[in-house]
Amino acid sequence: MPHLTFTLLVALLVSVVMALLGKRSPRERLYAAVYLFLCCAAATVAGSWGMYLIHG
């Protein structure tokens, strides 16, 4: 499995599990899952650009 696909799959799973924790309405859970997934994706992109700039 390619690294990007695996990373996005793990980000999706982590965001869904984190959104299910706590007492939230279904709408808040959806917003939390989407927000966490986008944060994970942004962190992945930022980290990959950082490694590209450091290692060339």
Buried (B, 14 or more C-beta within 10 A) or exposed (E): EEEEEEBBEEBBEBBBEBBEEEEEEEEEBEEBBEEBBEEBBEEBEEEEEEEEEEEE
